[in-house]
């Protein structure tokens, strides 16, 4: 899970190494997932870090369909999201997980990092089945490229390419989550 967290977090200098590791592990769990991560690896290898960071921001921060917040996809911007956030914080504390102070507890990368270290299989399954799957289904839905732009404006090619490869990572995560290992911690 921590490898997927690294791929779905703001790109850092070590991303290339983490993606290579994820490619091998995802491929072992599911061949199609490995192919999706392979496409992402190729994209990461040919794209400078600064451009990856811009693409990440355009994909996840500016497109509501791809906001990387589990609670947002479950509840939208309603009051129901607040108790969910508080509940996540309480679960994190109960399991001695220190979530980053600069990020909401329902950020996809934070949830994945928690799942990577959580030793409570029932809680892990609950987070996956009740939150993560819903979030991923909404984030990987088909998007009409024309809907991403205001009328008459042209969408830069690289943004659509970035959206496509990040959706491949999300689809790979969906496929890997379908595997029912003895422990969620064993997932990449």
Backbone as JSON, one array per atom type, in Angstrom:
{
  "sequence": "XXXXXXXXXXXXXXXXXXXXXXXXXXXXXXXXXXXXXXXXXXXXXXXXXXXXXXXXXXXXXXXXXXXXXXXXXXXXXXXXXXXXXXXXXXXXXXXXXXXXXXXXXXXXXXXXXXXXXXXXXXXXXXXXXXXXXXXXXXXXXXXXXXXXXXXXXXXXXXXXXXXXXXXXXXXXXXXXXXXXXXXXXXXX",
  "N": [[0.81, -1.2, 0.0], [2.01, 1.19, 0.65], [3.59, 1.82, -1.53], [1.74, 2.43, -3.54], [0.69, 4.64, -2.26], [2.86, 6.39, -2.46], [2.92, 6.75, -5.23], [0.55, 8.08, -5.61], [0.72, 10.39, -4.25], [1.94, 13.79, -3.85], [4.43, 14.27, -6.23], [7.75, 13.23, -5.5], [11.39, 13.31, -5.35], [12.24, 10.63, -5.22], [10.41, 9.17, -6.65], [10.67, 7.71, -9.09], [12.16, 5.39, -8.37], [10.4, 4.21, -6.52], [8.19, 3.68, -8.13], [9.2, 1.77, -9.9], [9.63, -0.36, -8.14], [6.98, -0.76, -7.33], [5.84, -1.56, -9.73], [6.82, -4.17, -10.16], [5.76, -5.55, -7.91], [2.98, -5.06, -8.14], [2.48, -6.28, -10.58], [2.96, -8.93, -9.88], [0.78, -9.39, -8.24], [-1.4, -8.91, -9.92], [-1.68, -9.2, -13.33], [-2.7, -7.27, -15.18], [-2.77, -5.0, -13.56], [-0.05, -4.67, -13.15], [0.68, -3.95, -15.76], [-0.63, -1.48, -16.02], [0.78, 0.02, -14.09], [3.26, -0.13, -15.24], [2.92, 1.48, -17.51], [2.63, 3.92, -16.2], [5.16, 4.09, -15.03], [6.79, 4.4, -17.32], [5.89, 6.91, -18.16], [6.66, 8.48, -15.94], [9.43, 8.19, -16.07], [10.08, 9.57, -18.4], [9.35, 12.16, -17.91], [10.17, 15.26, -16.52], [10.72, 16.04, -13.01], [9.58, 18.5, -12.07], [7.6, 18.95, -14.01], [6.04, 16.67, -13.58], [5.04, 17.3, -11.07], [3.46, 19.54, -11.66], [1.58, 18.33, -13.33], [0.43, 16.52, -11.55], [-0.8, 18.31, -9.75], [-2.64, 19.56, -11.5], [-4.18, 17.34, -12.16], [-5.18, 16.2, -9.72], [-5.73, 18.28, -7.86], [-7.14, 20.28, -9.17], [-9.24, 19.16, -10.57], [-12.35, 18.24, -9.81], [-13.48, 15.69, -10.02], [-11.38, 14.05, -9.59], [-10.39, 14.62, -7.07], [-8.24, 13.82, -4.42], [-9.45, 12.71, -2.05], [-10.92, 10.58, 0.14], [-13.25, 10.85, 1.76], [-14.49, 13.02, 0.5], [-15.4, 11.89, -1.87], [-17.2, 10.11, -0.85], [-19.07, 11.63, 0.62], [-19.24, 14.17, -0.45], [-19.17, 17.74, -0.22], [-20.53, 17.9, 2.24], [-21.89, 18.12, 5.6], [-21.59, 15.58, 6.61], [-19.1, 14.63, 6.03], [-17.35, 15.64, 7.92], [-17.64, 14.18, 10.48], [-16.62, 11.77, 9.53], [-13.93, 12.44, 8.97], [-13.05, 13.06, 11.56], [-13.42, 10.56, 12.76], [-11.53, 9.04, 11.31], [-9.15, 10.26, 12.19], [-9.25, 9.53, 14.9], [-9.07, 6.73, 14.68], [-6.54, 6.52, 13.53], [-4.94, 7.55, 15.62], [-5.49, 5.63, 17.62], [-4.15, 3.49, 16.59], [-1.57, 4.23, 16.64], [-0.63, 5.76, 14.48], [0.89, 8.31, 12.78], [-0.42, 10.77, 11.11], [0.33, 13.06, 8.46], [0.62, 16.46, 9.42], [0.02, 18.46, 7.67], [-1.93, 17.61, 5.94], [-5.22, 16.48, 5.13], [-6.93, 13.85, 6.91], [-8.26, 12.07, 5.24], [-7.01, 12.0, 2.82], [-6.06, 10.28, -0.05], [-3.42, 9.16, -0.25], [-2.61, 9.25, 2.44], [-4.48, 7.55, 3.69], [-3.8, 5.16, 2.39], [-1.16, 4.83, 3.32], [-1.68, 4.45, 6.01], [-3.12, 2.03, 5.88], [-1.05, 0.39, 5.09], [0.41, -0.03, 7.39], [-1.36, -0.74, 9.35], [-2.44, -3.06, 11.72], [-4.85, -4.16, 12.19], [-6.94, -6.15, 10.8], [-9.72, -6.22, 10.34], [-10.49, -3.5, 10.53], [-8.96, -2.5, 8.42], [-10.14, -3.81, 6.19], [-12.69, -2.7, 6.39], [-12.18, 0.04, 5.87], [-11.27, -0.2, 3.25], [-13.44, -1.48, 1.91], [-15.7, 0.16, 2.49], [-14.9, 2.78, 1.99], [-12.53, 3.27, 0.36], [-12.94, 1.79, -2.04], [-15.28, 3.0, -3.08], [-14.35, 5.61, -3.49], [-12.31, 5.13, -5.42], [-13.82, 4.07, -7.53], [-15.31, 6.3, -8.32], [-13.27, 8.08, -8.99], [-12.05, 6.84, -11.15], [-13.9, 6.86, -13.12], [-15.21, 7.31, -16.44], [-14.18, 10.16, -18.21], [-15.23, 12.9, -20.05], [-13.2, 14.51, -22.27], [-13.87, 17.04, -23.29], [-15.42, 18.09, -21.31], [-13.64, 18.92, -19.47], [-12.75, 21.4, -20.02], [-13.38, 24.92, -20.4], [-15.91, 26.25, -22.51], [-14.74, 26.67, -25.76], [-12.07, 26.84, -25.02], [-8.84, 25.37, -25.27], [-7.69, 22.26, -24.14], [-4.6, 21.54, -22.68], [-2.46, 19.08, -24.1], [-0.7, 17.57, -22.47], [-1.92, 17.59, -19.96], [-4.2, 15.97, -20.32], [-2.87, 13.61, -20.91], [-1.55, 13.22, -18.49], [-3.74, 12.93, -16.76], [-4.75, 10.55, -17.81], [-2.64, 8.65, -17.28], [-2.47, 8.78, -14.5], [-4.99, 7.87, -13.86], [-4.63, 5.26, -14.67], [-2.96, 4.31, -12.65], [-4.74, 4.45, -10.51], [-6.62, 2.57, -11.4], [-5.0, 0.31, -11.38], [-4.6, 0.07, -8.64], [-7.23, -0.52, -7.86], [-7.48, -3.08, -9.02], [-5.49, -4.51, -7.64], [-6.52, -4.39, -5.08], [-8.59, -6.16, -5.32], [-7.5, -8.61, -4.96], [-7.37, -11.04, -2.49], [-5.47, -11.19, -0.04], [-3.8, -12.81, 2.79], [-3.15, -10.75, 4.45], [-3.72, -7.28, 4.37], [-1.53, -5.68, 4.51], [0.36, -6.9, 2.95], [-0.01, -6.09, 0.38], [1.19, -4.11, -2.42]],
  "CA": [[0.0, 0.0, 0.0], [2.85, 2.4, 0.73], [4.05, 2.15, -2.88], [0.64, 3.15, -4.19], [0.63, 5.95, -1.61], [3.9, 7.23, -3.06], [2.54, 7.09, -6.6], [-0.64, 8.93, -5.6], [1.03, 11.58, -3.45], [2.67, 14.81, -4.61], [5.68, 13.63, -6.67], [9.03, 13.53, -4.85], [12.56, 12.9, -6.13], [12.41, 9.18, -5.23], [9.25, 8.55, -7.28], [11.06, 6.72, -10.1], [12.52, 4.15, -7.69], [9.2, 3.63, -5.91], [7.33, 3.17, -9.21], [9.81, 0.53, -10.38], [9.32, -1.38, -7.14], [5.54, -1.01, -7.4], [5.55, -2.28, -10.98], [7.09, -5.6, -9.95], [4.83, -6.1, -6.94], [1.62, -5.02, -8.68], [2.43, -7.31, -11.61], [2.86, -10.23, -9.22], [-0.57, -9.51, -7.7], [-2.37, -8.91, -11.01], [-0.94, -8.85, -14.55], [-3.2, -6.01, -15.73], [-2.3, -3.94, -12.65], [1.36, -4.48, -13.48], [0.74, -3.22, -17.02], [-1.0, -0.09, -15.74], [1.9, 0.66, -13.38], [4.33, -0.03, -16.24], [2.64, 2.69, -18.3], [2.93, 5.06, -15.34], [6.62, 4.13, -14.91], [7.32, 4.99, -18.56], [5.55, 8.33, -18.11], [7.49, 9.1, -14.9], [10.82, 8.2, -16.52], [10.3, 10.54, -19.48], [8.83, 13.46, -17.52], [10.93, 15.89, -15.43], [10.01, 16.12, -11.73], [8.76, 19.71, -12.02], [6.42, 18.72, -14.85], [5.21, 15.69, -12.87], [4.36, 18.02, -9.99], [2.41, 20.34, -12.29], [0.54, 17.41, -13.81], [-0.24, 16.03, -10.35], [-1.67, 19.38, -9.27], [-3.73, 19.69, -12.45], [-5.02, 16.15, -12.14], [-5.83, 15.92, -8.44], [-6.17, 19.45, -7.1], [-7.99, 21.17, -9.95], [-10.33, 18.41, -11.17], [-13.17, 17.72, -8.71], [-13.72, 14.25, -10.19], [-10.19, 13.32, -9.14], [-9.88, 15.06, -5.76], [-7.73, 12.61, -3.77], [-9.97, 12.64, -0.69], [-11.9, 9.5, 0.24], [-14.5, 11.39, 2.3], [-15.11, 13.88, -0.5], [-16.12, 11.04, -2.83], [-18.29, 9.44, -0.14], [-20.07, 12.54, 1.17], [-19.19, 15.49, -1.06], [-18.83, 18.81, 0.73], [-21.61, 17.99, 3.22], [-21.5, 18.0, 7.0], [-21.31, 14.18, 6.92], [-17.67, 14.37, 5.86], [-16.64, 16.01, 9.15], [-17.51, 13.04, 11.41], [-15.73, 10.79, 8.9], [-12.56, 12.91, 9.2], [-12.76, 12.89, 12.99], [-13.3, 9.12, 12.98], [-10.24, 8.6, 10.79], [-8.11, 10.73, 13.12], [-9.32, 8.69, 16.1], [-8.53, 5.41, 14.34], [-5.1, 6.68, 13.36], [-4.35, 7.67, 16.97], [-5.63, 4.35, 18.31], [-3.19, 2.54, 16.01], [-0.25, 4.89, 16.68], [-0.25, 6.23, 13.15], [1.03, 9.76, 12.75], [-0.75, 11.33, 9.8], [0.97, 14.37, 8.27], [-0.18, 17.58, 9.93], [-0.34, 19.36, 6.57], [-2.85, 16.95, 5.03], [-6.44, 15.94, 5.74], [-6.77, 12.42, 7.15], [-8.88, 11.23, 4.21], [-6.24, 12.05, 1.57], [-5.84, 8.92, -0.53], [-2.08, 8.68, 0.12], [-2.58, 9.06, 3.9], [-5.25, 6.33, 3.97], [-3.0, 4.02, 1.93], [-0.03, 4.65, 4.24], [-2.24, 3.85, 7.23], [-3.42, 0.63, 5.59], [0.22, -0.33, 4.98], [0.95, -0.34, 8.72], [-2.44, -1.13, 10.26], [-2.45, -4.5, 12.01], [-6.24, -4.52, 12.44], [-7.46, -6.6, 9.51], [-11.13, -5.83, 10.22], [-10.51, -2.07, 10.23], [-8.43, -2.34, 7.06], [-11.18, -4.23, 5.24], [-13.76, -1.71, 6.47], [-11.74, 1.23, 5.13], [-11.21, -0.54, 1.82], [-14.76, -1.79, 1.36], [-16.67, 1.23, 2.65], [-14.42, 4.08, 1.57], [-11.56, 3.29, -0.73], [-13.54, 1.31, -3.29], [-16.17, 4.06, -3.58], [-13.49, 6.69, -3.98], [-11.64, 4.71, -6.65], [-14.83, 3.95, -8.59], [-15.65, 7.64, -8.8], [-12.08, 8.71, -9.58], [-11.68, 6.19, -12.41], [-15.01, 6.96, -14.08], [-14.85, 7.92, -17.71], [-14.28, 11.62, -18.25], [-15.28, 13.49, -21.38], [-12.18, 15.55, -22.31], [-14.49, 18.34, -23.55], [-15.98, 18.58, -20.05], [-12.53, 19.42, -18.65], [-12.39, 22.75, -20.43], [-14.48, 25.85, -20.63], [-16.25, 26.29, -23.92], [-13.85, 27.45, -26.61], [-10.68, 26.75, -24.59], [-8.19, 24.12, -25.61], [-7.04, 21.58, -23.02], [-3.25, 21.12, -23.05], [-2.29, 17.64, -24.3], [-0.02, 16.92, -21.35], [-2.87, 17.39, -18.87], [-4.98, 14.78, -20.62], [-1.96, 12.48, -20.76], [-1.35, 13.04, -17.06], [-4.98, 12.38, -16.23], [-4.84, 9.16, -18.24], [-1.7, 7.77, -16.58], [-2.83, 8.69, -13.08], [-6.14, 6.96, -13.78], [-4.1, 3.9, -14.77], [-2.5, 3.95, -11.3], [-5.95, 4.21, -9.73], [-7.18, 1.29, -11.85], [-4.1, -0.74, -10.87], [-4.92, -0.08, -7.22], [-8.5, -1.25, -7.8], [-7.23, -4.49, -9.33], [-4.71, -5.11, -6.56], [-7.42, -4.54, -3.93], [-9.46, -7.31, -5.53], [-6.77, -9.77, -4.45], [-7.7, -11.23, -1.08], [-4.35, -11.83, 0.65], [-3.95, -13.02, 4.22], [-3.03, -9.46, 5.12], [-3.71, -6.11, 3.49], [-0.18, -5.13, 4.55], [1.17, -7.55, 1.93], [-0.22, -5.45, -0.91], [2.24, -3.11, -2.7]],
  "C": [[0.86, 1.26, 0.0], [3.38, 2.79, -0.65], [2.97, 2.88, -3.67], [0.48, 4.53, -3.56], [1.66, 6.89, -2.22], [3.54, 7.65, -4.47], [1.39, 8.09, -6.64], [-0.5, 10.13, -4.67], [1.78, 12.56, -4.33], [4.05, 14.26, -4.96], [6.93, 14.17, -5.96], [10.16, 12.96, -5.7], [12.72, 11.38, -6.22], [11.28, 8.44, -5.95], [9.65, 7.47, -8.28], [11.39, 5.37, -9.46], [11.29, 3.45, -7.12], [8.28, 3.03, -6.98], [7.9, 1.86, -9.76], [9.52, -0.62, -9.43], [7.84, -1.76, -7.2], [5.17, -1.82, -8.63], [5.72, -3.79, -10.78], [6.06, -6.22, -9.01], [3.39, -6.11, -7.45], [1.45, -6.1, -9.75], [2.31, -8.7, -11.03], [1.46, -10.46, -8.66], [-1.61, -9.65, -8.8], [-1.66, -8.41, -12.27], [-1.39, -7.51, -15.14], [-2.76, -4.83, -14.87], [-0.84, -3.63, -12.93], [1.53, -3.69, -14.77], [0.39, -1.75, -16.82], [0.15, 0.66, -15.06], [3.09, 0.81, -14.32], [4.15, 1.21, -17.11], [2.95, 3.95, -17.49], [4.45, 5.21, -15.19], [7.24, 4.79, -16.13], [7.07, 6.5, -18.58], [6.45, 9.06, -17.11], [8.94, 9.22, -15.38], [11.08, 9.25, -17.59], [9.87, 11.96, -19.12], [9.66, 14.04, -16.37], [10.07, 16.05, -14.17], [9.1, 17.35, -11.66], [7.49, 19.57, -12.85], [5.48, 17.71, -14.2], [4.4, 16.38, -11.76], [3.23, 18.89, -10.54], [1.25, 19.47, -12.74], [-0.26, 16.86, -12.63], [-1.25, 17.07, -9.86], [-2.87, 19.56, -10.19], [-4.7, 18.53, -12.4], [-5.83, 16.04, -10.85], [-6.37, 17.15, -7.71], [-7.17, 20.32, -7.85], [-9.19, 20.48, -10.58], [-11.14, 17.75, -10.06], [-13.42, 16.22, -8.82], [-12.55, 13.43, -9.67], [-9.62, 13.85, -7.83], [-9.46, 13.82, -4.98], [-8.18, 12.46, -2.32], [-11.11, 11.64, -0.62], [-13.25, 10.05, 0.7], [-15.23, 12.29, 1.32], [-15.93, 13.04, -1.47], [-17.27, 10.29, -2.17], [-19.43, 10.4, 0.19], [-20.15, 13.89, 0.46], [-18.76, 16.51, -0.02], [-19.97, 19.0, 1.73], [-21.05, 17.85, 4.63], [-21.12, 16.57, 7.37], [-19.82, 13.84, 6.79], [-16.91, 14.65, 7.16], [-16.54, 14.87, 10.16], [-16.6, 11.94, 10.84], [-14.27, 11.16, 9.15], [-12.15, 12.72, 10.65], [-12.56, 11.41, 13.32], [-11.98, 8.56, 12.47], [-9.11, 9.01, 11.73], [-8.07, 9.86, 14.38], [-8.75, 7.3, 15.83], [-7.01, 5.47, 14.16], [-4.4, 6.74, 14.72], [-4.37, 6.33, 17.7], [-4.63, 3.31, 17.81], [-1.79, 3.16, 15.88], [0.27, 5.29, 15.31], [-0.23, 7.75, 13.17], [0.78, 10.26, 11.33], [-0.06, 12.69, 9.67], [0.05, 15.5, 8.73], [-0.67, 18.49, 8.81], [-1.33, 18.75, 5.58], [-4.07, 16.46, 5.79], [-6.3, 14.43, 5.88], [-7.39, 11.52, 6.09], [-8.17, 11.33, 2.86], [-5.89, 10.61, 1.19], [-4.48, 8.37, -0.11], [-1.97, 8.43, 1.62], [-3.31, 7.77, 4.26], [-4.44, 5.1, 3.55], [-1.8, 3.77, 2.85], [-0.51, 4.04, 5.56], [-2.51, 2.36, 7.0], [-2.15, -0.21, 5.51], [0.77, -0.75, 6.33], [-0.11, -0.82, 9.71], [-2.46, -2.64, 10.46], [-3.85, -5.01, 12.34], [-6.9, -4.86, 11.1], [-8.92, -6.18, 9.29], [-11.26, -4.35, 9.87], [-10.02, -1.81, 8.82], [-9.48, -2.68, 6.02], [-12.33, -3.22, 5.22], [-13.39, -0.45, 5.68], [-11.71, 0.98, 3.63], [-12.62, -0.68, 1.25], [-15.75, -0.63, 1.43], [-16.21, 2.58, 2.13], [-13.57, 4.06, 0.32], [-12.16, 2.84, -2.06], [-14.47, 2.36, -3.91], [-15.38, 5.19, -4.2], [-12.87, 6.32, -5.32], [-12.62, 4.58, -7.81], [-15.16, 5.32, -9.18], [-14.46, 8.28, -9.51], [-11.71, 8.1, -10.93], [-12.8, 6.22, -13.43], [-14.55, 7.64, -15.35], [-15.12, 9.41, -17.68], [-14.29, 12.06, -19.7], [-14.25, 14.62, -21.42], [-12.76, 16.94, -22.56], [-15.06, 18.94, -22.26], [-14.9, 19.17, -19.15], [-12.17, 20.86, -18.98], [-13.62, 23.62, -20.49], [-14.71, 25.91, -22.12], [-15.28, 27.19, -24.67], [-12.39, 27.41, -26.19], [-10.12, 25.38, -24.94], [-7.51, 23.54, -24.38], [-5.64, 21.17, -23.45], [-3.14, 19.6, -23.1], [-1.7, 16.96, -23.08], [-0.96, 16.7, -20.17], [-3.74, 16.16, -19.1], [-4.13, 13.53, -20.48], [-1.72, 12.18, -19.29], [-2.57, 12.44, -16.39], [-5.08, 10.9, -16.57], [-3.91, 8.26, -17.44], [-2.0, 7.69, -15.09], [-4.07, 7.81, -12.9], [-5.7, 5.5, -13.91], [-3.61, 3.42, -13.41], [-3.7, 3.64, -10.42], [-6.59, 2.88, -10.11], [-6.32, 0.12, -11.37], [-4.4, -0.99, -9.39], [-6.24, -0.84, -7.05], [-8.27, -2.75, -8.02], [-6.47, -5.19, -8.2], [-5.59, -5.31, -5.32], [-8.39, -5.7, -4.09], [-8.82, -8.6, -5.05], [-7.08, -9.87, -2.96], [-6.55, -11.93, -0.35], [-4.67, -12.07, 2.12], [-3.94, -11.68, 4.95], [-3.01, -8.34, 4.09], [-2.31, -5.53, 3.42], [0.7, -5.72, 3.46], [1.01, -6.92, 0.56], [0.82, -4.37, -1.14], [1.87, -1.7, -2.3]]
}
